[in-house]
Amino acid sequence: MEGVARYIHETTQRIVRSHPEHEFHFIFDRPYDPSFIYADNVTPYVLGPATRHPLLWYLWFEWRIPALLGQIQADVFLSGDLSMSLSTPVSTVMVSHDLAYEHYPEFLTWSARTFYRHYSPRYHHAASRLISVSQATKSDIIDQYGTSEDKITVAHNACPPGFQPLAEERKQTIRNEISEGLPYFIYVGSLHPRKNVLNLLKAFDLFKQNNNQPHKLIIYGRKAWKNADLESTYDKMISKSEVIFLDNSI
């Protein structure tokens, strides 16, 4: 899971387990892993079509979602992924992770950019409540859309259980598994222009040229879109052999 999916996973499982007195309906747009059904008070639905394109986003949120919310007589619709329905009377809480599409539109496909530019202001105004993942995002929403400050609650990203300092023996075991036993820098996330991985590669190349250090660079994440410059930069690196892509990233 990447950032948005991880946020949804970590928050919803805690909400469900903390409130066994409530009934939860989880709506998926494709087959789901059973581990995401966190307790007996969760009812799952697979509601097609799979949202692989902005036109399908529209169909899903403006037609399929409102119909199901009416059918189950939902009290609140929680949308964790920058989108919501403008067609449902159900109170909606929307999570706004960032407004990158406003500041870096060149990093999106034309269809996605057009969709977000048209609908995002409407979503932020129509939502009953907004959750932002940082004070910076909250301020950005207010500046960009004129949204009332009182409507936005900040709920920061946090580390899930298991994030803790490791013993040196365990650290070396991990180095043996992923970096040929050597120390390493690591990037975890999708490979996308706005993530600045291109400059990470350039910086690592300079580091290796100017320092006699054994470090590797580990990159772990799925390849997104508009990565021609990233691939070109990687191909030209002097220290190309010192970069390890996990998960067949490039």
N, C-alpha and C positions, 0 to 999 in steps of 0.2 A: 504493500500500500504506500502511496505517496501522501503528501501533506493533507489534502482535503479529506481523502478517504480515512486517513489515520485519525483526524480530528473527529469525524463523524463516528467512527468505531469507538474511540475512547470515551466520548461524551455520552453516546446513546446507551452503551452497555452499563454505564454508571447510573443513568437516569432510570433505566428499566429495573436494575437490581435494587435501587434505593426506594422504588415506589411499587412494591408488589400489589398495592391496592388499586393501581390503575391498569387499564388495558391499552396495549400499544399495537399499532398496525404498521409493519415495515413494508415499504413499497419498493420493489426492485424492478429494473427494466430488463433483466436477463437472469438466467439461472444463478442461484446464490449458493455460497458455502453454508452448510448447516451450522457452523460455528458462530455465525452472525445472529442466530436466534438465541438470545442470551438467557431466556427464562420462559416459563410456561405462560406468562402473561403477554407474550408476543405472538401475533398472527401475521405470517408473511404472505405477500402477494407478488406474483410476477406479472407485470403490466407492460405489454409491448406497445409500440415497437421499441427495440433497443435504441437509445438516444445517441446515435453516432453522427448526427449532422444537425445544424441549427434548425432546419425545417422540422426535424423529428423532435427536437427540444420543444418547439412550439406546440406540436401536436400532443406531446406527452403532457405538458403542463397546462395547456389551455382546454384540452378535451378529455384526455384519459384520467388525469388526476382529479379534476372537479367531479366527474361522474362517480369515481370510487369514494371520494370523501363524502359525497351525499349518500351513497349506498350504506356506508358504515356509520353514518351520523357522527363524524368526527367533531370533537370539540376544538382541537388545535392542530394545525398542520405545521410541523417543523421541517424546514428545508435547509440542509446543511451545505449546499453547493451553489451559492451565488444566483440561484434562480428560484422562482416561485410561480404561483398561478394568479393571474389577474382575473380569472373567471369564476373563482369560488368565493362564496360568502363566509367561509370558515376562517376564523382568526389565524393569522400566519406569523410565525417567528422565522426569520431568515438570517442565516449566518453569512456575513460578508467578510471574506478572507483578505481581500485587497482589491484595489482598483487598477491593477496593472494594465488592463485593456484601455484605460483612459490615458495612461502615461506612456505606454509602449505599444501602440496599435500596430506598428509595423511588424511585431512579432507574432501576430495572429493571422490566420487565414482571412480572406476577404469576407467570407460568410459569417465566421465567428465574430469578427470585428463589427460588422454591420448589425448583427443580432445584439451584442452587448451594448453598443452605442445607442440603439433604439430602446431596448427593454430595461437596461440596468437602472437608469434614473426612475423609471416607472415602478420597478420592483422596490427600490428603496423608499419611495414615497408611499406605496400601497401596503407594505408590510405593517402588521400591527405592532411588532417589536423587531428590533435589529440586534444581532450579536456581532460584535467585531472582535477580531483576535488580538488586537493591540490598540493602544491609545493613538498611535500614528494612523492606523486605518480609520478609527473613529473620527479623528480630525479631518482626514481626507474626505470621508463621506460628507461631513458637514460643509467643507469648502467646495466640493464638487457639485453637490446636489441640494445644498441648503436644508438638509434634514435637521430636525430638531434634536438638540443634544440629549434631551430627556428620553428620547425614543431608543437610544443606543446604549447597550450594556457591553462592557469589555469583559471578555472571558479568554484569558491568554492560553496559548498552546502550552502544553506541559509534557514532561517525560512520563511514559508509562512505566509500570513496575519493571524492575530489572536493570534500569540505568543506575549504575553504581561503579565506583572504582574497582578495578580488577587486580588481583595478585599478579606479581611479575611473572610467575610461572604460566598463568593463564594467558597473559599478554603474549608471551613468546610462542605459546601453542597457536594462537591466532595468527601471529606473523608467519609461522611455518605453513599455515594453511592457505594464506592469501597473498603473501608478499615475499615468498622465497626466504623467509626467516629474517627479513630486514625491516627496519623502521619504515613508516609510511605516513603520507598524508592521505586523507580520504574525503571524497565527495559522495554524498548520498542524495539522489534526487533525479528528476527527469532531465534529459539532455535537451535543452530548449534555449534559444538565444537569450531570453530575458534572465536566465539563471547565471549568465556570465561565465559559463564553463570555458568558453573560448579564451578569455583572459586568464583563467586558471591554468590552462595548458601553456600559454605564453610565459606566465610567471614561473611555472615549474621548470620550463626549459631554461630560463635565465638562472634560476636557483642552481640547477645542476651544472651549468657552465661556469658559474662563479664560486661554487663551494664544493669542496671535496667531501661530499656527504653521500652515504649509501642509500638514502631514502628513495622509496618508490612512490608513485602516485596511483592510488586506487580510485576508480570511478565505478559507482554502482547505481544503475538506474536505467529506465527504459528510454529508448530513442524516440523523441517526440517529432516535431516537424520543423522545417526551415533550418536544417542542420548542415547545409552545404559548406558554409564557412568553417564550421567546427571540424568537419572531416578534412577540409583542405589544410587547416592549421595543424591538425594532428599529423597528417602525412608529411608536413614540412619540418616537424620537430627534430632537432638534433638528438634529443633524449627520448625519442619515440619508444625505444625498447624498454624504458624505465616506467612506462605507463601501463597499468593493468586494468583492463575493462572486465568487470564481472557481469554476469547476466547477459553476455553477448551485446553489450551496449552500443558498440560501433563496429 
